[in-house]
């Protein structure tokens, strides 16, 4: 973790804190952290406040350097950070503002299956899913794409899978950006990154990634839940994964490639991990083309994982996917940079919006939303830890006004993985989870220990903060009943 912040921090209201621009001569904008009084001590102790201030020094940054209440220390940018730079005013793009797991994200599938119908069969279902879904470090899946098809997958994303019969129009319609970022370029992705991604599309991976069986535990907005197809007491399936080794390699490649670029453009950085390039420069554009290709890989990865998840559940139930009502609710990206238009100081500006461990939360009426959801606002999927709950929210006009249409992406870590492992010695995390009604299966003991509930903030407190601040609205709470990890 990073060092504890020693500078000035002012409370704005019950949900926001400010690092004043005037507190450092190199800050171009304020830093704003979304946190309640209950959460701010954890934020300060975790070292992320200094990173919020550092990001406020980037050329072209507008509005404020933002952090969501799940914020914690990361590489360069904090995880939970949002920063927008003006493309036409020398704004930069920074790989550290996207992260190593490019387009790590979450996909949610709804069903008509009452959880009560499975009852004592739930352990058998979780075992079947554990058998059928590839998970773990270095584990390959059933899909292989030879070089020509891999190139198309990177360039076209889920549109390529649609053509291959591996996705439907409904899948694309309920995926952020329709599962495909334009101007992606497989040629900007190194051979090593492509080698690492070979065989990994359609695999879960390890770390904080998971596949989860949940039950709709509580509904807060009956109309929104109905539109999204969420029925109280019925099962949902959630997948959390990203671009695997391919995305990790892309990030590492460009952090190294851009090391000398800031000096070439007269950019002085308080932290070398903020390495960046002007969006309109050749190195900046090359990174964006490679990042988009990795993002397309991630959407295809979750699409193929979802297909395996749905098929395994249908086989277990002895019914068709259609008869079980298995269909996608939505898919959101967490770690990504997008060129978007937002109002800043009353006028529309073209911005490069970095969301690192943050979720897009566009409000009602936005033209990028699928027609079926346009009146609601964008569905927002917030996974919690294995022992508590996840949330479905919707984006708001408040998010558009305050945070470039962004909100939190999860609970947020409070313990490093090393500390979580240390605290798990002599314990059986799987048995502790079973005691609260969660069946957990993992390829390794470490997989559960690193992600134990104690390693995370209180998801209810995090979600209450963003909803109270007007960044999102609650739709439903999803309680985990079965978890699969690498």
Secondary structure per residue as TSV (DSSP state, phi and psi in degrees):
chain	resnum	aa	ss	phi	psi
A	1	X	-	360.0	165.2
A	2	X	-	-85.2	-175.5
A	3	X	-	-84.2	154.4
A	4	X	-	-72.1	138.0
A	5	X	-	-72.0	134.6
A	6	X	-	-112.2	-1.4
A	7	X	S	-88.4	-164.9
A	8	X	-	-78.7	135.9
A	9	X	-	-143.1	120.3
A	10	X	E	-112.3	138.4
A	11	X	E	-83.7	125.5
A	12	X	E	-86.5	-49.7
A	13	X	E	-157.5	-164.4
A	14	X	T	-65.9	-17.6
A	15	X	T	-124.8	3.3
A	16	X	E	-140.4	145.1
A	17	X	E	-130.7	146.4
A	18	X	E	-117.3	136.3
A	19	X	E	-100.3	105.9
A	20	X	-	-63.8	139.3
A	21	X	G	-53.9	-35.1
A	22	X	G	-71.6	-10.2
A	23	X	G	-75.9	-14.8
A	24	X	S	-141.9	137.2
A	25	X	T	-68.6	-20.4
A	26	X	T	-93.4	-6.1
A	27	X	-	-76.8	131.8
A	28	X	S	-92.8	-24.3
A	29	X	S	-141.4	168.0
A	30	X	E	-68.0	160.1
A	31	X	E	-101.6	137.3
A	32	X	E	-128.6	126.3
A	33	X	E	-114.1	126.8
A	34	X	E	-86.3	114.0
A	35	X	-	-165.8	144.5
A	36	X	-	-83.1	171.8
A	37	X	H	-59.1	-30.4
A	38	X	H	-68.2	-33.5
A	39	X	H	-95.1	-23.7
A	40	X	H	-64.4	-32.6
A	41	X	H	-62.5	-40.2
A	42	X	H	-64.7	-37.6
A	43	X	H	-63.9	-46.4
A	44	X	H	-63.6	-46.2
A	45	X	H	-63.6	-30.0
A	46	X	H	-77.9	-10.7
A	47	X	T	89.9	-0.5
A	48	X	H	-75.5	-20.3
A	49	X	H	-61.7	-42.3
A	50	X	H	-59.7	-37.4
A	51	X	H	-68.7	-36.6
A	52	X	H	-60.3	-43.4
A	53	X	H	-65.3	-40.8
A	54	X	H	-61.1	-43.0
A	55	X	H	-62.8	-29.6
A	56	X	T	-66.2	-6.9
A	57	X	T	-92.5	-6.9
A	58	X	S	-67.7	139.7
A	59	X	T	-58.8	135.2
A	60	X	T	82.9	-1.1
A	61	X	E	-65.6	140.2
A	62	X	E	-125.2	163.4
A	63	X	E	70.8	-98.4
A	64	X	E	-158.6	159.0
A	65	X	E	-81.4	116.8
A	66	X	E	-107.5	150.7
A	67	X	E	-138.4	133.4
A	68	X	E	-83.3	166.7
A	69	X	E	-68.9	-11.9
A	70	X	E	-89.0	14.0
A	71	X	E	-58.6	140.1
A	72	X	E	-155.8	168.4
A	73	X	-	-61.5	140.5
A	74	X	-	-143.6	-167.4
A	75	X	S	-82.9	109.0
A	76	X	S	74.0	-78.4
A	77	X	S	-80.5	147.0
A	78	X	-	-68.2	156.2
A	79	X	E	-80.5	128.0
A	80	X	E	101.0	10.8
A	81	X	E	-94.4	145.9
A	82	X	E	-133.1	129.2
A	83	X	E	-146.2	134.3
A	84	X	E	-119.1	130.3
A	85	X	E	-117.2	144.0
A	86	X	E	-80.3	114.3
A	87	X	G	-60.6	-36.5
A	88	X	G	-87.6	-1.3
A	89	X	G	-121.9	35.2
A	90	X	T	78.7	17.1
A	91	X	-	-62.4	146.6
A	92	X	E	-107.7	162.6
A	93	X	E	-117.7	137.7
A	94	X	-	-126.8	123.2
A	95	X	G	-56.4	-32.0
A	96	X	G	-67.4	-18.9
A	97	X	G	-84.2	-3.1
A	98	X	T	-110.8	-44.8
A	99	X	-	102.6	172.0
A	100	X	S	-74.8	-38.4
A	101	X	S	-91.1	78.5
A	102	X	T	-58.6	131.1
A	103	X	T	53.4	36.8
A	104	X	-	-57.2	136.6
A	105	X	E	-163.3	-174.2
A	106	X	E	-131.7	138.7
A	107	X	E	-124.0	137.0
A	108	X	E	-121.0	133.4
A	109	X	E	-119.3	133.3
A	110	X	E	-99.1	166.3
A	111	X	E	-148.3	168.7
A	112	X	E	-100.8	14.4
A	113	X	E	-85.8	113.0
A	114	X	E	-65.2	131.7
A	115	X	H	-57.7	-31.5
A	116	X	H	-66.1	-22.5
A	117	X	H	-68.6	-26.7
A	118	X	H	-85.0	-42.0
A	119	X	G	46.4	-119.9
A	120	X	G	-69.2	-8.3
A	121	X	G	-80.7	-7.7
A	122	X	H	-56.7	-44.0
A	123	X	H	-59.2	-36.8
A	124	X	H	-66.5	-38.3
A	125	X	H	-63.8	-46.6
A	126	X	H	-62.5	-39.3
A	127	X	H	-63.2	-38.9
A	128	X	H	-66.0	-43.2
A	129	X	H	-65.1	-39.8
A	130	X	H	-61.9	-36.3
A	131	X	H	-70.3	-37.5
A	132	X	H	-91.8	-20.0
A	133	X	S	-103.4	118.3
A	134	X	-	-65.8	124.2
A	135	X	-	-144.8	150.0
A	136	X	S	117.1	162.6
A	137	X	T	-64.7	129.1
A	138	X	T	73.7	6.0
A	139	X	-	-83.4	127.5
A	140	X	-	-92.5	161.8
A	141	X	-	-109.2	-170.8
A	142	X	S	-82.3	-2.9
A	143	X	-	-106.7	130.2
A	144	X	-	-128.5	136.9
A	145	X	-	-120.8	112.9
A	146	X	-	-65.4	165.7
A	147	X	H	-51.2	-42.2
A	148	X	H	-65.2	-42.1
A	149	X	H	-73.7	-35.0
A	150	X	H	-62.5	-39.1
A	151	X	H	-59.8	-43.9
A	152	X	H	-66.4	-39.6
A	153	X	H	-59.8	-44.0
A	154	X	H	-68.1	-37.7
A	155	X	H	-79.0	-32.3
A	156	X	H	-113.2	-16.8
A	157	X	T	63.3	-139.6
A	158	X	H	-67.1	-16.6
A	159	X	H	-62.9	-34.4
A	160	X	H	-66.7	-43.1
A	161	X	H	-65.3	-33.2
A	162	X	H	-60.7	-45.3
A	163	X	H	-65.2	-30.9
A	164	X	T	-83.5	-2.1
A	165	X	T	78.9	17.2
A	166	X	S	-106.0	6.1
A	167	X	S	-152.8	161.0
A	168	X	-	-116.7	165.5
A	169	X	H	-59.2	-35.7
A	170	X	H	-65.4	-36.1
A	171	X	H	-62.5	-45.6
A	172	X	H	-65.0	-40.2
A	173	X	H	-64.8	-26.2
A	174	X	T	-109.4	29.2
A	175	X	B	-123.3	135.4
A	176	X	G	-52.2	134.0
A	177	X	G	59.0	21.0
A	178	X	G	54.9	25.7
A	179	X	G	69.8	23.6
A	180	X	-	-155.5	119.7
A	181	X	-	-95.0	127.2
A	182	X	T	-67.5	162.6
A	183	X	T	61.9	24.7
A	184	X	-	-76.0	151.0
A	185	X	-	-143.5	107.4
A	186	X	G	-60.3	-27.1
A	187	X	G	-69.1	-18.2
A	188	X	G	-84.8	-6.7
A	189	X	S	-94.7	130.2
A	190	X	-	-69.5	153.2
A	191	X	H	-55.5	-34.7
A	192	X	H	-66.5	-39.5
A	193	X	H	-63.3	-43.4
A	194	X	H	-65.6	-38.2
A	195	X	H	-61.3	-43.4
A	196	X	H	-66.6	-31.4
A	197	X	H	-82.2	-13.9
A	198	X	T	-61.2	125.1
A	199	X	T	83.9	-6.3
A	200	X	T	-97.5	-6.6
A	201	X	T	-76.3	116.8
A	202	X	T	101.5	26.0
A	203	X	-	-131.0	151.6
A	204	X	-	-82.4	-37.4
A	205	X	-	81.2	-157.6
A	206	X	S	-133.6	-152.2
A	207	X	T	66.7	-133.3
A	208	X	T	-88.0	7.5
A	209	X	-	-75.6	149.3
A	210	X	E	-158.8	162.6
A	211	X	E	-120.7	134.2
A	212	X	E	-135.7	138.1
A	213	X	E	-97.5	127.8
A	214	X	E	-130.2	167.7
A	215	X	E	-125.4	138.4
A	216	X	E	-68.5	106.1
A	217	X	E	-89.6	-35.5
A	218	X	E	-152.2	138.5
A	219	X	E	-113.0	128.0
A	220	X	S	-101.2	-26.0
A	221	X	-	-133.9	100.3
A	222	X	H	-60.9	-41.9
A	223	X	H	-65.7	-49.4
A	224	X	H	-62.4	-41.7
A	225	X	H	-62.1	-39.5
A	226	X	H	-64.1	-44.8
A	227	X	H	-62.1	-38.6
A	228	X	H	-80.8	-9.8
A	229	X	T	83.4	20.4
A	230	X	-	-94.1	121.1
A	231	X	-	-114.4	129.1
A	232	X	T	-57.8	133.6
A	233	X	T	88.1	-8.2
A	234	X	E	-95.7	158.5
A	235	X	E	-78.7	146.8
A	236	X	E	-126.6	160.2
A	237	X	E	-122.1	128.9
A	238	X	E	-122.8	136.8
A	239	X	E	-122.2	131.0
A	240	X	E	-125.5	107.3
A	241	X	E	-159.3	175.0
A	242	X	-	-141.4	-137.2
A	243	X	-	-95.8	7.5
A	244	X	H	56.9	-148.9
A	245	X	H	-64.3	-28.6
A	246	X	H	-62.8	-50.3
A	247	X	H	-65.0	-38.6
A	248	X	H	-60.5	-42.9
A	249	X	H	-68.1	-40.5
A	250	X	H	-57.8	-47.3
A	251	X	H	-60.5	-49.3
A	252	X	H	-60.4	-41.7
A	253	X	H	-57.9	-44.6
A	254	X	H	-82.3	-27.5
A	255	X	H	-60.0	-41.5
A	256	X	H	-70.5	-43.2
A	257	X	H	-66.3	-28.8
A	258	X	T	-95.7	5.0
A	259	X	T	-52.6	-43.3
A	260	X	T	-94.5	-2.6
A	261	X	H	-67.5	-45.1
A	262	X	H	-52.3	-44.2
A	263	X	H	-62.7	-34.9
A	264	X	H	-64.0	-26.8
A	265	X	T	-106.8	12.9
A	266	X	T	69.1	28.9
A	267	X	-	-96.4	125.2
A	268	X	-	-106.7	125.4
A	269	X	-	-112.7	139.4
A	270	X	S	-77.2	-12.2
A	271	X	S	-147.2	122.4
A	272	X	G	-62.0	-19.0
A	273	X	G	-71.3	-9.4
A	274	X	G	-88.3	15.0
A	275	X	-	-40.3	135.8
A	276	X	-	-155.1	175.8
A	277	X	E	-149.2	146.9
A	278	X	E	-54.9	137.8
A	279	X	T	-55.4	-39.6
A	280	X	T	-85.9	6.3
A	281	X	S	-87.7	163.8
A	282	X	H	-61.9	-47.0
A	283	X	H	-64.7	-34.5
A	284	X	H	-65.9	-42.9
A	285	X	H	-67.4	-36.6
A	286	X	H	-65.9	-42.3
A	287	X	H	-60.3	-45.6
A	288	X	H	-61.2	-38.3
A	289	X	H	-65.5	-40.4
A	290	X	H	-70.3	-41.7
A	291	X	H	-60.1	-41.3
A	292	X	H	-64.6	-37.8
A	293	X	H	-63.7	-42.5
A	294	X	H	-65.2	-37.4
A	295	X	H	-63.2	-40.7
A	296	X	H	-62.8	-39.5
A	297	X	H	-60.2	-42.6
A	298	X	H	-64.2	-43.4
A	299	X	H	-62.5	-38.9
A	300	X	H	-67.2	-36.8
A	301	X	H	-59.6	-48.0
A	302	X	H	-68.4	-32.8
A	303	X	H	-62.5	-45.2
A	304	X	H	-72.2	-34.0
A	305	X	H	-63.0	-43.7
A	306	X	H	-61.9	-39.4
A	307	X	H	-61.6	-40.8
A	308	X	H	-68.8	-40.4
A	309	X	H	-60.7	-50.0
A	310	X	H	-63.9	-43.5
A	311	X	H	-63.9	-41.8
A	312	X	H	-64.4	-42.8
A	313	X	H	-64.8	-43.1
A	314	X	H	-63.2	-42.0
A	315	X	H	-63.0	-41.1
A	316	X	H	-62.4	-40.7
A	317	X	H	-81.4	-12.3
A	318	X	T	68.6	28.3
A	319	X	S	-134.3	168.0
A	320	X	-	-78.0	158.3
A	321	X	T	-59.6	-38.3
A	322	X	T	-64.9	-43.4
A	323	X	T	-68.6	-23.3
A	324	X	T	-88.0	-4.2
A	325	X	T	70.7	29.2
A	326	X	-	-79.1	110.7
A	327	X	E	-149.3	155.9
A	328	X	E	-74.5	136.3
A	329	X	E	-86.1	-55.4
A	330	X	E	-170.6	165.9
A	331	X	E	-136.3	125.6
A	332	X	E	-119.5	149.8
A	333	X	E	-96.9	144.1
A	334	X	S	-105.3	-48.4
A	335	X	S	-108.7	99.4
A	336	X	E	-163.3	157.2
A	337	X	E	-123.2	130.5
A	338	X	E	-130.9	144.5
A	339	X	E	-87.0	115.0
A	340	X	E	-135.2	159.3
A	341	X	E	-104.5	125.7
A	342	X	E	-135.9	154.2
A	343	X	E	-78.4	125.6
A	344	X	E	-131.4	123.6
A	345	X	T	53.5	38.2
A	346	X	T	83.3	2.3
A	347	X	E	-133.0	148.9
A	348	X	E	-71.7	134.3
A	349	X	E	-134.2	147.3
A	350	X	E	-86.1	117.6
A	351	X	E	-122.0	149.3
A	352	X	E	-98.4	105.7
A	353	X	E	-96.2	113.2
A	354	X	E	-87.0	126.8
A	355	X	E	-124.8	107.9
A	356	X	E	-114.8	107.0
A	357	X	S	66.1	38.8
A	358	X	E	-143.1	154.6
A	359	X	E	-116.9	137.2
A	360	X	E	-64.1	139.7
A	361	X	-	-140.1	57.5
A	362	X	-	-62.7	142.2
A	363	X	-	-82.0	173.8
A	364	X	T	-55.1	143.1
A	365	X	T	87.7	-5.3
A	366	X	-	-67.3	133.7
A	367	X	T	-65.2	-18.7
A	368	X	T	-79.4	-10.0
A	369	X	S	-81.2	147.6
A	370	X	-	-62.6	144.1
A	371	X	G	-51.5	-37.1
A	372	X	G	-64.6	-25.5
A	373	X	G	-110.1	0.5
A	374	X	T	-61.8	-34.0
A	375	X	T	-76.3	-18.4
A	376	X	T	-86.9	-35.5
A	377	X	-	101.9	163.4
A	378	X	-	-65.2	132.4
A	379	X	E	-61.2	136.6
A	380	X	E	-122.1	126.6
A	381	X	E	-110.6	118.4
A	382	X	E	-118.1	98.4
A	383	X	B	-74.6	141.1
A	384	X	-	-100.8	-159.9
A	385	X	-	-87.2	173.4
A	386	X	T	-63.5	-23.8
A	387	X	T	-102.6	-0.5
A	388	X	S	-118.7	-94.7
A	389	X	E	-163.7	165.8
A	390	X	E	-119.9	164.9
A	391	X	E	-128.7	148.2
A	392	X	E	-109.9	125.3
A	393	X	E	-122.5	176.5
A	394	X	E	-130.6	149.6
A	395	X	E	-71.7	163.9
A	396	X	-	-137.2	164.1
A	397	X	H	-62.0	-31.6
A	398	X	H	-61.2	-38.8
A	399	X	H	-65.5	-39.3
A	400	X	H	-62.6	-37.3
A	401	X	H	-78.7	-32.5
A	402	X	H	-100.9	-36.9
A	403	X	S	-135.0	27.2
A	404	X	S	55.6	37.8
A	405	X	S	66.9	46.3
A	406	X	E	-133.2	155.4
A	407	X	E	-148.8	-171.1
A	408	X	E	-68.3	169.2
A	409	X	-	-123.8	-3.9
A	410	X	B	177.4	-160.5
A	411	X	-	-79.5	-39.1
A	412	X	-	90.7	133.4
A	413	X	B	-73.8	147.2
A	414	X	S	-116.4	-20.0
A	415	X	S	-117.2	139.1
A	416	X	-	-65.8	162.6
A	417	X	H	-63.1	-36.2
A	418	X	H	-62.4	-45.0
A	419	X	H	-68.0	-37.2
A	420	X	H	-63.0	-40.7
A	421	X	H	-63.5	-42.8
A	422	X	H	-59.4	-43.3
A	423	X	H	-74.9	-11.5
A	424	X	T	-90.7	-4.8
A	425	X	T	-59.5	131.3
A	426	X	T	79.9	4.4
A	427	X	-	-114.3	159.0
A	428	X	-	-115.6	97.9
A	429	X	H	-62.7	-36.2
A	430	X	H	-62.6	-38.6
A	431	X	H	-71.7	-36.0
A	432	X	H	-63.5	-39.8
A	433	X	H	-68.3	-40.3
A	434	X	H	-59.7	-34.2
A	435	X	H	-66.4	-21.3
A	436	X	T	-107.6	17.3
A	437	X	T	87.2	20.6
A	438	X	-	-117.7	120.1
A	439	X	E	-89.8	119.0
A	440	X	E	-117.8	135.0
A	441	X	E	-128.9	133.4
A	442	X	E	-142.0	149.5
A	443	X	S	-70.9	-18.6
A	444	X	S	-147.3	153.6
A	445	X	H	-60.5	-38.9
A	446	X	H	-63.0	-32.8
A	447	X	H	-58.1	-40.0
A	448	X	H	-79.8	-39.3
A	449	X	H	-63.8	-42.5
A	450	X	H	-64.8	-28.9
A	451	X	T	-109.1	19.7
A	452	X	-	-57.2	151.6
A	453	X	G	-53.7	-33.8
A	454	X	G	-63.9	-17.0
A	455	X	G	-80.0	-5.3
A	456	X	B	-123.2	157.8
A	457	X	-	-69.5	169.5
A	458	X	-	-72.7	110.4
A	459	X	H	-60.2	-35.6
A	460	X	H	-62.6	-41.3
A	461	X	H	-66.3	-40.4
A	462	X	H	-64.0	-48.1
A	463	X	H	-66.2	-39.9
A	464	X	H	-61.7	-33.2
A	465	X	H	-65.8	-49.0
A	466	X	H	-70.6	-31.0
A	467	X	H	-74.6	-39.5
A	468	X	H	-64.7	-33.7
A	469	X	T	-77.8	-8.3
A	470	X	T	85.7	15.8
A	471	X	S	-85.2	-16.3
A	472	X	E	-164.1	165.2
A	473	X	E	-122.7	140.5
A	474	X	E	-73.1	137.8
A	475	X	E	-114.4	-51.6
A	476	X	E	-156.7	155.3
A	477	X	E	-111.5	132.8
A	478	X	E	-115.4	121.9
A	479	X	E	-97.3	130.0
A	480	X	E	-73.0	140.6
A	481	X	E	-123.7	-18.8
A	482	X	E	-151.2	132.8
A	483	X	E	-129.1	135.5
A	484	X	E	-120.9	128.5
A	485	X	E	-135.0	161.5
A	486	X	-	-77.3	360.0
